[in-house]
Amino acid sequence: MTDAKAQEPRLLFFAGSARRASFNKRVARLGAMIAETNGIPATFADLADYSMPIYDGDLEAASGQPDNAHKLKNLMMAHTGVFIMSPEYNASFTPLLKNTLDWISHIRDDGEAPLEVFRTRVFALGAASNGGTGGLRGLSQLRLMLELGTGALVLPNQFLLPRAADAFDEHGHFKNKDQ
């Protein structure tokens, strides 16, 4: 695959939720649409389309990594930036997102440095929540995992959408255009 550094910017958007009505998924999908509208090639990926078993080292040793982990890792490799919208679960990020990132972190293609997919992309984080903080507490845990656990470069600014149930108009766009 072509080295992402030699490519023009391409953005991948996904949410750490498989729920159809997830606010975070709606924001990720909208982000990809806004990027495309502004001339930046973008892709929205739905983690519901990349089902994987719970990470288990014994399972990995016996069966290898799941095909969906390889597919998602290759999708990440095809993009220069990754925007992750993460719901907050008990002041952390979702088990689905943790499991997905854990599986991807174990894939190392021939000639590839460990964790290369994380270390050669720029990551941006966001969260949407019905609460007043917009999911802020969970993003600190996700940032820690990405920066310290995988060596990813994570942008310091984060997108927060508090009171998400009231944030969208009937067309799925933000009511408040400043958002």
Residue pairs with C-beta under 8 A, 6 or more apart in sequence:
1 74
1 77
1 78
3 120
4 10
4 77
4 78
4 79
4 80
4 120
4 121
5 80
5 120
7 80
8 41
8 80
9 40
9 41
9 80
9 81
10 40
10 41
10 42
10 43
10 78
10 79
10 80
10 81
11 31
11 32
11 35
11 40
11 41
11 42
11 43
11 79
11 80
11 81
11 82
11 83
12 42
12 43
12 45
12 75
12 76
12 78
12 79
12 81
12 82
12 83
13 28
13 29
13 31
13 32
13 35
13 42
13 43
13 44
13 45
13 82
13 83
13 85
14 28
14 44
14 45
14 46
14 47
14 82
14 83
14 84
14 85
15 22
15 24
15 25
15 27
15 28
15 46
15 47
15 84
15 85
15 86
15 87
16 24
16 47
16 84
16 85
16 86
16 87
16 93
16 94
16 96
16 97
16 100
16 142
17 24
17 25
17 47
17 85
17 87
17 94
17 96
17 97
18 46
18 47
18 48
18 96
19 25
20 48
22 87
23 87
23 128
23 129
23 130
23 161
23 164
23 165
23 167
24 85
24 86
24 87
24 126
24 127
24 128
24 135
25 46
25 85
26 128
26 168
26 172
27 85
27 126
27 128
27 159
27 161
27 164
28 44
28 83
28 84
28 85
29 44
29 172
30 172
30 173
30 174
31 42
31 44
31 83
31 85
31 126
32 42
32 43
32 44
33 42
33 44
35 41
35 42
36 42
43 75
43 78
43 79
45 72
45 75
47 72
47 96
47 97
47 100
49 68
50 68
50 69
50 71
50 72
50 100
51 68
52 66
52 68
52 69
52 99
52 100
52 103
53 59
53 66
54 99
55 99
55 102
55 103
55 106
60 106
65 103
65 106
65 107
66 103
69 100
69 103
69 104
69 106
69 107
70 107
72 100
72 104
73 104
73 107
73 117
76 82
76 104
76 117
76 121
77 117
79 121
80 121
80 122
81 121
81 122
81 123
81 124
82 121
82 122
82 123
82 124
83 123
83 124
83 125
83 126
84 97
84 123
84 124
84 125
84 126
84 142
85 125
85 126
85 127
85 128
85 159
86 93
86 94
86 97
86 125
86 126
86 127
86 135
86 138
86 139
86 142
87 93
87 94
87 127
87 128
87 129
87 135
87 138
88 127
88 129
88 131
88 135
88 136
88 137
88 138
88 139
89 95
89 138
91 137
91 138
91 141
92 137
92 138
92 141
93 138
93 139
93 141
93 142
93 145
97 142
98 145
101 145
101 146
101 150
104 117
105 115
105 118
105 149
105 150
107 117
108 114
108 116
113 119
115 150
115 151
118 146
118 150
118 151
118 152
119 150
119 151
119 152
119 153
121 152
121 153
122 153
122 154
122 155
123 146
123 152
123 153
123 154
123 155
124 154
124 155
124 157
124 158
124 159
125 139
125 142
125 143
125 154
125 155
125 158
125 159
126 139
126 158
126 159
126 160
126 161
127 134
127 135
127 136
127 138
127 139
127 158
127 159
127 160
127 161
128 134
128 135
128 160
128 161
128 164
128 167
129 135
129 161
129 162
129 164
130 162
130 163
130 164
130 165
131 162
131 163
132 162
132 163
133 160
133 162
134 160
134 161
134 162
134 163
134 164
135 160
135 161
136 158
136 160
139 158
139 160
143 154
146 152
146 154
147 153
147 154
161 167
161 179
166 175
167 174
167 175
167 176
167 179
168 174
168 175
169 175
